[in-house]
Amino acid sequence: MKRVLAVVLVLVAAAVTGCGMNGQESVVDKERLVIGVRVDLPSVGFRTPGGGFEGFDVDVARYVAGKLGKEFSYLGVLAADREKVLGDGRADLVVATFTIDQERKKRVLFAGPYHISYQDILTRPGETIANVRDLGGRRICEVKGSNAAQRVVEEREVPAKLVPFPDYAKCLAALKSDQVDAVTTNDVILAGLAAQDNSGLRLANAQFNEQRTGIGLRKGDVPGCEAVNRAITAMYQDGTAAELLRKWFGKAGLKFGTIAVPQFEGCS
């Protein structure tokens, strides 16, 4: 009887594990990880002319992989790719300005957040846009795969006109050529774009809609999520997080305040 019970328990445990991860290995069990990072965001995640990657998220990904004791490689992604590369197994982690929200949590398991920022507004010099209410009736860029522009209309109930573009490079060109009046998303993204462009584009410093940026994993990988959370905690406690924030965004004039471990979402 004991032998039968033991076999049943083993089979149940195997079934539960299989259901939770859909037959996929946890990131803690893999020898090598593929980490999705952005290719289009200067100072955040950017593909260099030589084919490498650089930016805040790229450095965070490197740190986390090191704390997990894993070899790794980067996979370049755009905003619209982030869920896809996790779902089809091309990436094990996604560190790519992945804002945590309830809708995404239905499909993605988030560790972190590893950074908390605010939504802001980027405009041409001389524009009178100073806060989110000033976007009423204005044309704002909507990047495919990002929900920032929609949040202005839906959460803030500002009647802005959304103009779709595939990525932030196209958004920036549209802003400079007067096809849109503003670009809105995380302040670190906008700071990086403005710094690279160097044409006088300005941040409104409006600071609305807290943005909780997490590391995406496949649904069910609770051990992986917990391990990544421990790595994020260490990154803040040993001073690396503060060092990286100042390295990539200090010259942009962003104010960081107290840099402490963010309150995690929980691995469920």
C-alpha positions as CSV (number, residue, x, y, z in Angstrom):
1,M,0.0,0.0,0.0
2,K,2.8,2.4,0.9
3,R,4.5,1.6,-2.4
4,V,1.3,2.4,-4.4
5,L,0.8,5.6,-2.4
6,A,4.4,6.7,-3.2
7,V,3.9,6.1,-6.9
8,V,0.7,8.1,-6.9
9,L,2.3,11.0,-5.1
10,V,5.2,11.0,-7.6
11,L,2.8,11.0,-10.6
12,V,0.7,13.8,-9.1
13,A,3.8,15.9,-8.5
14,A,5.0,15.3,-12.0
15,A,1.5,16.3,-13.4
16,V,1.4,19.5,-11.3
17,T,4.9,20.5,-12.5
18,G,4.0,19.7,-16.1
19,C,0.9,21.8,-15.9
20,G,2.6,24.8,-14.3
21,M,5.3,25.1,-16.9
22,N,3.7,23.4,-19.9
23,G,6.6,21.0,-20.1
24,Q,9.2,23.8,-20.1
25,E,12.3,23.9,-17.9
26,S,12.6,26.6,-15.2
27,V,15.3,29.2,-15.8
28,V,17.0,27.9,-12.7
29,D,17.5,24.5,-14.3
30,K,18.9,25.8,-17.6
31,E,22.7,26.1,-18.2
32,R,22.3,28.9,-20.7
33,L,19.7,31.6,-20.9
34,V,18.4,33.8,-23.8
35,I,17.4,37.2,-22.6
36,G,15.2,39.5,-24.6
37,V,16.3,43.2,-24.6
38,R,15.1,46.2,-26.6
39,V,17.0,47.3,-29.8
40,D,15.4,50.7,-30.3
41,L,15.7,52.6,-27.0
42,P,18.9,54.6,-26.5
43,S,20.3,54.4,-22.9
44,V,17.7,51.6,-22.1
45,G,18.1,48.8,-24.7
46,F,19.8,49.6,-28.0
47,R,21.6,47.7,-30.7
48,T,24.9,49.3,-31.5
49,P,26.3,49.6,-35.0
50,G,28.7,46.7,-34.2
51,G,25.7,44.4,-33.5
52,G,26.0,44.4,-29.7
53,F,23.6,45.7,-27.1
54,E,23.9,48.5,-24.5
55,G,21.7,50.3,-22.0
56,F,20.3,50.2,-18.5
57,D,18.1,47.1,-19.2
58,V,21.0,45.3,-20.9
59,D,23.2,45.8,-17.8
60,V,20.4,44.7,-15.5
61,A,20.0,41.5,-17.6
62,R,23.7,40.9,-17.4
63,Y,23.7,41.3,-13.6
64,V,20.7,39.0,-13.1
65,A,22.2,36.3,-15.3
66,G,25.4,36.6,-13.3
67,K,23.6,36.2,-10.0
68,L,21.8,33.2,-11.3
69,G,25.1,31.7,-12.3
70,K,24.1,31.3,-16.0
71,E,25.8,31.8,-19.3
72,F,23.5,33.9,-21.5
73,S,23.0,35.6,-24.8
74,Y,20.8,38.6,-25.8
75,L,17.8,38.5,-28.2
76,G,16.8,41.8,-29.7
77,V,13.1,42.6,-29.4
78,L,10.7,45.4,-30.1
79,A,7.7,46.2,-27.8
80,A,5.4,44.0,-29.8
81,D,7.7,41.0,-29.5
82,R,8.0,40.7,-25.7
83,E,5.2,38.3,-25.0
84,K,5.7,36.4,-28.3
85,V,9.3,35.4,-27.5
86,L,8.4,34.1,-24.1
87,G,5.4,32.2,-25.4
88,D,7.2,30.5,-28.3
89,G,10.3,29.7,-26.2
90,R,12.8,32.0,-28.0
91,A,13.6,33.8,-24.8
92,D,13.8,32.6,-21.2
93,L,13.7,36.1,-19.6
94,V,12.6,39.5,-21.1
95,V,14.2,42.6,-19.7
96,A,12.8,45.2,-22.1
97,T,10.9,48.1,-20.4
98,F,8.1,45.5,-19.7
99,T,5.6,47.5,-17.6
100,I,3.6,45.2,-15.3
101,D,-0.2,45.5,-15.6
102,Q,-3.1,43.2,-14.8
103,E,-3.8,42.3,-18.4
104,R,-0.2,41.2,-19.1
105,K,-0.1,39.2,-15.9
106,K,-2.7,36.9,-17.4
107,R,-0.1,35.8,-20.0
108,V,3.3,36.6,-18.4
109,L,4.9,35.9,-15.0
110,F,6.7,39.0,-13.8
111,A,9.6,39.2,-11.4
112,G,10.3,42.5,-9.8
113,P,9.7,45.3,-10.6
114,Y,13.4,46.1,-10.9
115,H,12.7,49.8,-11.6
116,I,9.8,52.2,-10.9
117,S,9.5,55.3,-13.0
118,Y,6.8,57.6,-14.2
119,Q,5.1,58.3,-17.5
120,D,6.2,61.6,-19.0
121,I,5.8,63.7,-22.2
122,L,8.4,64.6,-24.8
123,T,7.7,67.6,-27.1
124,R,9.3,69.9,-29.5
125,P,11.0,73.1,-28.2
126,G,8.5,75.9,-27.7
127,E,5.4,73.6,-27.2
128,T,3.0,74.6,-24.5
129,I,2.4,71.0,-23.3
130,A,3.2,70.9,-19.6
131,N,1.0,68.1,-18.2
132,V,-1.2,65.3,-19.2
133,R,-4.3,67.5,-19.5
134,D,-2.6,69.6,-22.1
135,L,-2.7,66.5,-24.4
136,G,-6.4,66.9,-25.0
137,G,-7.1,67.2,-28.7
138,R,-3.4,66.8,-29.5
139,R,-1.8,64.1,-31.6
140,I,0.3,61.6,-29.6
141,C,2.4,58.8,-30.8
142,E,1.1,55.3,-30.2
143,V,3.9,52.7,-30.4
144,K,2.9,49.1,-31.4
145,G,3.0,46.9,-28.3
146,S,3.1,49.7,-25.8
147,N,0.1,50.8,-23.7
148,A,1.4,54.2,-22.7
149,A,-0.6,56.3,-25.2
150,Q,-3.8,54.3,-24.4
151,R,-3.4,55.0,-20.7
152,V,-3.6,58.7,-21.4
153,V,-7.0,58.2,-23.1
154,E,-8.4,55.4,-21.0
155,E,-7.1,56.0,-17.5
156,R,-6.6,59.7,-17.5
157,E,-9.7,60.3,-19.8
158,V,-7.8,62.8,-21.9
159,P,-9.3,63.0,-25.4
160,A,-5.9,62.8,-27.3
161,K,-5.6,61.6,-30.9
162,L,-3.6,58.4,-31.1
163,V,-1.3,58.1,-34.2
164,P,0.2,54.6,-34.6
165,F,3.8,54.0,-35.4
166,P,5.8,50.7,-35.3
167,D,8.6,51.9,-32.9
168,Y,10.1,54.9,-31.1
169,A,12.5,55.8,-33.8
170,K,9.6,56.4,-36.1
171,C,7.8,58.3,-33.3
172,L,10.8,60.6,-32.8
173,A,10.9,61.4,-36.5
174,A,7.2,62.0,-36.5
175,L,7.5,64.4,-33.6
176,K,10.3,66.4,-35.3
177,S,8.4,66.5,-38.6
178,D,5.2,67.8,-36.9
179,Q,3.2,64.6,-37.6
180,V,2.5,64.3,-33.9
181,D,2.6,66.8,-31.1
182,A,4.0,64.6,-28.3
183,V,5.5,61.2,-27.4
184,T,4.5,59.8,-24.0
185,T,5.9,56.7,-22.2
186,N,8.4,56.0,-19.4
187,D,10.5,58.9,-18.5
188,V,13.7,56.9,-18.8
189,I,12.8,56.0,-22.4
190,L,12.1,59.6,-23.3
191,A,15.3,60.8,-21.6
192,G,17.3,58.4,-23.7
193,L,15.6,59.4,-26.9
194,A,16.1,63.1,-26.2
195,A,19.7,62.6,-25.2
196,Q,20.6,60.7,-28.4
197,D,18.7,63.1,-30.7
198,N,20.3,66.3,-29.1
199,S,18.0,68.6,-31.1
200,G,16.4,70.4,-28.2
201,L,13.4,68.1,-27.6
202,R,12.3,68.6,-24.0
203,L,10.7,66.5,-21.2
204,A,7.7,68.1,-19.6
205,N,8.6,66.5,-16.2
206,A,4.9,65.8,-15.8
207,Q,5.4,62.6,-13.8
208,F,2.1,60.8,-14.0
209,N,1.1,57.1,-14.1
210,E,3.6,55.1,-12.0
211,Q,5.4,52.6,-14.3
212,R,6.4,49.3,-12.6
213,T,9.0,47.7,-14.9
214,G,9.4,43.9,-14.4
215,I,11.3,41.0,-15.8
216,G,9.1,38.7,-17.8
217,L,9.2,34.9,-17.5
218,R,7.0,32.1,-18.8
219,K,3.8,31.5,-16.8
220,G,4.3,29.0,-14.1
221,D,8.0,29.4,-13.6
222,V,7.7,30.3,-9.9
223,P,11.2,29.0,-8.9
224,G,12.7,31.1,-11.7
225,C,10.7,34.2,-10.6
226,E,11.8,33.8,-7.0
227,A,15.4,33.4,-8.0
228,V,15.2,36.6,-10.2
229,N,13.7,38.5,-7.3
230,R,16.6,37.5,-5.1
231,A,19.0,38.8,-7.8
232,I,17.1,42.1,-8.1
233,T,17.2,42.5,-4.3
234,A,21.0,42.0,-4.3
235,M,21.3,44.5,-7.2
236,Y,19.8,47.2,-4.9
237,Q,21.5,46.2,-1.7
238,D,25.0,46.2,-3.2
239,G,24.6,49.6,-4.9
240,T,24.6,48.3,-8.5
241,A,21.1,49.6,-9.2
242,A,22.0,53.2,-8.1
243,E,25.2,53.0,-10.1
244,L,23.4,51.9,-13.3
245,L,20.7,54.5,-13.0
246,R,23.2,57.3,-12.7
247,K,25.4,55.8,-15.4
248,W,22.6,55.8,-18.0
249,F,20.2,58.6,-16.9
250,G,22.2,60.9,-14.6
251,K,23.1,63.3,-17.4
252,A,19.4,63.5,-18.6
253,G,18.5,65.3,-15.4
254,L,16.1,62.7,-14.0
255,K,15.6,62.9,-10.3
256,F,15.8,59.5,-8.6
257,G,15.2,60.3,-4.9
258,T,15.9,57.3,-2.6
259,I,16.9,54.3,-4.6
260,A,15.6,51.3,-2.6
261,V,14.4,47.8,-3.4
262,P,10.9,48.1,-5.0
263,Q,8.0,46.3,-3.5
264,F,7.7,43.1,-5.5
265,E,4.5,41.8,-7.2
266,G,4.8,38.3,-6.0
267,C,5.5,35.1,-8.0
268,S,2.0,33.9,-8.7
